[in-house]
């Protein structure tokens, strides 16, 4: 999500939505979602 989200604004928004969904679902990938959200919000 982090790498895709860095390509352009539309992909950044999509990556943030996907990361938020993973957090809501309490997925095993939640740690990656938290990292992606933190990094993409700094851009």
N, C-alpha and C positions, 0 to 999 in steps of 0.2 A: 504494500500500500504506500509506503513512504516513497519508493522510487517512482512509482506510477504517478503519485500525487505531485511530484516535482516537475512533471513535463509541461503542464499548462493548467490554467485556472479551472476549467471544466473537470479535468481529471482529478485535481486536488479536491474539489467539492465532492466528487463521487467517492474518492478514497475516504474522506471524512465521514460520509454517510455510511459506508460499508464498515468502517471501524466502529462507529457508534452502534450499529446493529450487532456487531460481534460482542460488544460490551453488554448490551441489553440481554443477549441470549446466554450470557455467562459461558461463552465458548471457551474451549481450551486455548484458543488463539487470542484470548483477551489481553494477555501481556503484550502481544505484538500490536494489537489495536491501540492500547494505551500509549505505546511508544510512537506509533504513527500519528496519533492525534497530537501528541506533544510536539513532535517535529513539524508537522504540517501547519500547525497554528502559528509557529514562529515565522513562517515564510511571508 
